Amino acid sequence: MDAILALVCFGLVVLGMVPTAASFAQYLLVGLHGIRNHYARAGSATPRVAFLLPAWNEADVLGTSIDQLMAIDYPAGAWRLYIVDDASTDHTPEVMAGKMAQYPGAVFHLRREKGGQGKAHTLNHGIAQVLADDWAEAVMIMDADVLFEAQTLRRMVRHLADPEVGGVTAYVKEGSQPGGLLTRFIGFEYVTAQAAARRAQNVMGGLACMAGGAQLHSRANLEAIGAAIDTSTLAEDTFTTFRTVLAGRRVLLDPNAVVWAEEPDSVAALWKQRLRWCRGNLQIMRAFAHIWFRPWRNHLLGDWAFGVLWFSVALMPVFMLAGSVGLVGLFELWPSWVLIAFESVWLLTFVSFLFQTLFSFAIDPAEARRSWFEGLAFPGLLALGIMAIALVAPFADLCWLSGAKPTFWGNILAHVILGWSAISTFAAWGIYRLDKAGAPKWLRNLLLVLFGYGPLLCAITFASIVAELRKADAKWDKTVKTGKVKLPRT
């Protein structure tokens, strides 16, 4: 019986390695983007573009966003900006009156008198009005705080010259000024999750999600997917991406098209934002259950590789918990094998971490200069210590880890190290609770550096799984922005 349990534990260890292996494999594809991309089929088209900007009590950032958009490099009269006001209760109407007078015929205020239903409902109000006439040939969906670099629109629309392309997204960068430790963590995360991961997905043939802050649709694509954004999930941008792919059109990232966004500077605000994102991913997983791992139903979304990547992110804490339980179980049941399993897990983690971090720094050198420390501390300094133990393990006598007559404290240390993936995730939840309770920022930052930003994301994902299982209220809850985002000086 013990042998069977030990084999089960070994299987759990292997399962726990899936997200790391999938992420590493995805990064290996990034290098192919230089030869497998869409630029050869792009053109110099400049379609008429309607920008849709949903806003609810965004008066503090609207003026800056509108002024900046009016300065982009695009033919005069070939784009319009529609602010879809979701019954704002601040001074948004006054701001909009001033901006419409400043930019006559280019800026429009579309106000909903009854709001509060969420971003998707607000967007649908705007889409219906924009598509009511034939002026718009493409629609750009964006957020109120997002700032476009001058060439971003041109770089995105060139892909619509290919009729097979239905949607294009930009590389969203964190641009809060002044920034802090948390926003720099997010900045580095965006290099890995967007500049790198979406390049790899381009190589695979399409994206899992067009960024909600900057997604460009051809008019034909919007009409093909019903001329409306899904309102049944918290991930309307991902749902729209999936529907575009299922309608037979490509979606892709142009990594040279850059927009800047303000991200949360508190763990509590980040938790609220990412909980919504993660719950949306789980809802997508359920809504498209008939497609997963069925390539004959869709060559991209149903592909096995795509499915493994999706589930390794959406269910990451499940994999992490499985790995921790497996290692601790081996320590108790089959101690002669636990050191080999430990080395396999953490050496793969180290190689993947080192490769992805250095690759990310090479992809975006400017962000590397800004957030190099956060990139190195992403898994947590304590996790780096465990990687160091794995590196020296082949040359050291780690009897306390191999189960060969460990001392009391050696036994405790072994359990902590072997169960670190689960322990760090629980510790990250504790950091969130401390931050929500008003703990000093220096304490929050110290704990984040020690336990890692990656485990924090894992903890949020775990909370989203619990919320979905409990069928908690799925109300769309916006992230408060303060107007701290600024374009970098060139």
N, C-alpha and C positions, 0 to 999 in steps of 0.2 A: 504493500500500500504506500509506504514511504517513497518507494522508487517511482510510483505513478505520480504522486504529488510533486516529487522533484522534477519530473519531466514536464508537468503542468507549469511549474514555476519557471523552468527554462523557456517554455513557450511564451510565457508572459514577458520574460526579458526580451525575447526576440520581437514581440509585439511592441514593446516600449521603444524599440529602436526605429520603428517605422517612420515617425515624423522627421527624425534626424536624417535618415537615409533618403527620404523623399525630398527633403529640402536640399540636401547635398546634390542629389541627382538633377534637381531643377537648376541649380547654379551651374552645373556642368554644361547646360544648354545655352546659358547666357552668351558664352563666347561665340556661338554660331550665329548670333543675331547680326554680326557684321556681314555675313554672306547670305543669310536667309531672312530677308526683311521685305517690306512692301514698297520701298522707295522707287524701285524700277517701274512700278505701275502707277505711281503718283503723277499728278500733272500740275499745271499752273492755274487751274480753275479758281475763280473767285465768286462763288455763288452768293446770292443774297442771304444773309444770316440774321435770324431773329434770336437775340439773347433773351432767355427767360430766367429771371432772378426772383425766386420766391423769398418773401420777406415778412417776418412778423416781429415788430418792435426792434427793427434793425437801424433806427435812425442814426445811431452813433457811427455806423460804418458805411451807410449807404452813400453818403456824399463822396467819400474818398473812392469807393468802388466805381461809382458812375464817372467821376472825373478821370480816373485812371483808364477806364475802358474807352472813353472818348478819345484817348491819346494813342490807341493802338494803330499799327501800320496796316491799314486796309482801305480799299477804295472808298472815297466819300460817298455816302448815300447807299452803300451796299450792306450796311448792317444797322439794325435798330435794337434798342434796349427796352425790354418790357419788364417793369417791376410789378410783380404779382403780389399785391399787399393783402396778407391774410387777416384782414380786419384789425390792423395794428391799433394799439391803444396809446402809443407814444406820439411823438411829433413827426412820424413818417409822412403824413399828408403834407405838412408844411415843407419838409425837405423836398418832397417830390414836386410840389408846385414851383419851387425855386429852380430845380434842375430842368423841368420841362420848359420853363421860360429861358433858361440858359442854353438849352440844346433843343430848339424847336424842330419837330419832325423827326427827331432821333431818339428821344427818351419818352416813354409812355408809362402812365400809371394805371394799372388794372387792379381795382380794389374789390375785394370780396367783403360784403357786409356781414356775413356770418362765417367766422373762421374757427380755428382750433381743432380742425380735423386732421392736421398733419401735412407734411411736405407734399406728398403725392397728390392729395386733393387740391392743394394750392397750385401745383404745376398743371394739373389737368384743366383748371380754370383758364390758365394762360394758354395752354396748347390749343384748346377749343377756339379761343379768339384769334390766335395767330394763324391757325389753319383755316379760318373762316373765309379768308381770301387767298389769292394765289401769289402774293408777294414773296413770302419766305420760301426759299429753296432748300434751306437747312435750318436747324434749330440747335442752339447751344444752351444746354441746361447747366446752371452754375449756382453757387452759393453767394450770399450777400457779402461775405468777407473776403472772397477770393480775388486776387489781383493777377491780371494777365501781363506777361512780358510782351513787348511790342510786337514780336514776330510770331507769337503763339498761335493766333487764329490762322494766319497764312499757312503755318506748318501743319495745322490740323486739317484744313479744308482741302489741301492738295491731294489727300488720300481719297476724297470723295469723287475725284476724277475717274476712279475705278468703280463702275456700277455695282460690283460685287461687295463693296464696303458699305455697311449700313451705319456704323458708328465708330467714332475715334475718341480716345481719351488722352488727356495730357498727363504729364508727370507733376504731381502735386508735391510741393515742397513746404516744409514748415518755415514760416517767415516772421514769427513773433519777435519784435524788438522793443525792449530788451528781452532776451530769452533767459531761460534758466535750465537747471539740470534736467527737469522733466521734459521741457520742450526740445532740448537737444537729444534726449533719448528718442523722442518721437521723430525728430529729424533724421536720425540714423535709421530708425525703423522704416521710414518711408523710402530710404535708399534701397533697403533690402526687399521691401514688400512691393514697391512700385518700379523704380528704375531697374532693378535686377529681375525680380520675379515676373513682372509683366513682359520684360524682354523675352524671358524664357517661354512664356505663354505665347508670345508672337511667333516664336520658332515652332511651337506645337500646333499653331494654326488659328489661335484665337484667345480671347481673354475670358476669365471667370467673372470679371466685374469692371465696368467702366466707372471711373471715379465720379461720385455724385457732384463734386464741385466743378467738374469741367468735362462734360460729355457732349460731343457733337453728333447729331443725327441728321442723315439726309431726310428730306421731306418724305420721300418714297418709303423709307424705313419706318418712320413714325406712323404713316398711314397703314403700312402692312401689319404692324403690331396692334392695330386698333385705335390709333390716334389718342392714346391715353396711357398713363403710367399706372402700374398695379397699385391698388390700395389695400390689398389683403395681407401684406407683410411689412416688416420694418426695414426691409432691404429693397426698396423700390429700384435703386440703381442696378443691383445684381439681377433682379427679376427682369428688368428691361433688357439687360445684356443677354440673358438666357433666351428671352423671346426673340431677340434679333437673330441669334445664332440658329434657333429652331425655324425661323422664317427663311433661312437659307442665305443670310448675309454675314459677312465677316465683321468682326469688331477687333480693333487693334489699338495699341499704344504708340504714340510718337514721342519717344523719350527726349527729343529736342524741343518739344512744345512744353513750356514750363509755366505753371501758375503757382502762386504763393498763397498760403492759407494760415490763419491763426489757429493754433491748437491749445487745448487746456493746459493750464499751469498748476493744476491741483489734481491729486490722485482721485479725489471724489468726483470731480467733473469729468476726468478721463474715464472713470469707471462707468458713469452714466452714459457717456457717448458710446463706449465700446460695448457695453452690455446691449445696447440697442443694435449695434452692428452684428454682434455675435448671435443674438436671438434671431435677427433677420436671416443669417446664414443657415441656422437650424430650420427655419420656416421654409427657406428655399430647398433645403435638403428633402423636406417632406413633400413640398409641392411638386418636385420633379423626381419623385421616387421611381417613376416608371422608366427613367432614362439611365440612371446610374449603372455603370458596368454593362451597358448594352450598346456597343458601338454600331450595331445595325440600325438602331433608332436615331442615333446622331453620332457622326464620326468624331466630333470633338467632345461634347459633354458626356457621351456614353463611353468614351475611351477609358480603358483601365488605368492608364497613367494619370489622366486627368482626375478620375475618381479617387485614386489613392492620394493625390495632392490635396484635393478638396477635403476629404474626410480626415486626413492627418492634421489639418488646421482646425476644422470645425469641431473635431472630437479630441483635440490634443491632450486635455487633462486626463481623459480616459486612458490614452496610451501611456502617459507619464505615470499615472497611478499603477497601471499594470506592470510597468517596468520596475517600479519601486517594490511592489509586492513580490514580484518574481525574484528580485535580488535578495530581499530579506528572507523569503521562503527558502531559497537555495542555501543561505547561510545556516539556517536551522536544520534543513533536511539533507543537504548534500554539500557540506562545507568544502570538500576537496575541489569542487567545481566553481565555487563562488568567485574566487580570485580571477579565474579565466573569464567568467561572465562579466565581472566588474570591469576588467581591463577592456574587453570588447566594447562595452557600452560607452565608457568614458574616453577611450582612445578614438572611437568614431566621432564622439561629440567634439573632442578637441580638434581633430582634423577638419571636420565640417565647420566648426566655429572659426578656426584660423583662416581657412580658405574663403569662407563667405565674408569675413570681416575685411580681409585684405582686398578681395575682389570688389567689395562695396566701396572701399576707399579709392580704388582705381577708377570705378565708374563715375563717382562724383567727388573729385578732389576738393572742391570748395566746401562741401559738407564734411568731408574728412578732417579738414583743418579746423572746422568749428566744433565737431562732436567726436573727435578721435577718442577721448577718454570714455565717453558714453558708449562708443562702439566696443571698446575693450571690456567695459564693465557690464555689457548688455546681459550676460548670463549671471552676473553677480561675482564679486571678488571671492566669495566663499566657494562658488562653483569652480572658479579658476584654480583654487587650492585643491579641489578634488581631482581636477584634470592633471595637476602636477603630481598628485599621488599615483594616478594611473600611469603616468609617464615613467615614474621611478619604480613602479611595482615589479617589473621584470628583473630589476637589479637589487631589490631590497627584500629583507625578511619581514614580511607583513603578516606575522602569525595571528595578530589580532583581527586581521581581515579574512584570513583563510580558515578561521575556525579552529586552528590548532592550539588548544588550551589557552584561549585568550583570558587576560585578567578581567576583573569586573569593569574597569573603565575602558579597557580595550574592547570589551563586548558592547558597551554603550556607544563608543565611537564608531564601531563597525556598523551598528544599526543606523546611526545618524547618516553616515556616508552612503550606505547602500540605499537608504530610503530618502536621499536628498531631494530627488525630483518632487516627491509628494510633500516633504517638509517645507521646501522653499515656496511651493505654491500656497500652502497654508500660511506661511509667514507673510507672503505678499498680501493675502487677505487681511492679515493683521495690520499691515502698513496702511491699507485702505481705511480700516476702522479708525486707526489713530489719526489719519489725515481728516477724516470726516468729523472726528471729535474735536478738531482744532489743535492738534499737536504742532509744535514748532516746526517750521519748514526745514531747519537744519537737521532735526531728528529724522524727519521723513526722508530727506536726501541721503543721510548716512545709511539708513536702513535699505533704501533703494540700491545704493552702491554695493552694499554687502550681499543682499539677497537677489538683486537683479531685476531689471525691467522685463526680461523675458518671462520669468515666473509670475510677474504681475499680470501680463497678458493671459497667461495660462489660468490664473485664478479668476479673471473676468470671464473667460470662456467657460470655466466650470460653473460659475454663478449663472451664466446664461442657460446652461443645460438644466440646472436645477429650476430656474424660473420657467422654462418651457415645460418641464415635467409637471410642475405645480400649476401650469396654465395661469400664471400670473398675468396681471393686466398688461397688455401690449400697447399701451398708449405711446404715440410718437412724442418724444420729449427732446426739444431742441437744446443745443449747446450754446450757452451765452457767450457772445463775442464782444470784445471791448475796443476793437479798432487798432490793436497793436501790430498788425501785420503791415510790413512795408516792403516795397521792391528794393532789392539790393542795388547799391550804386555801381554803375558800369564805367 
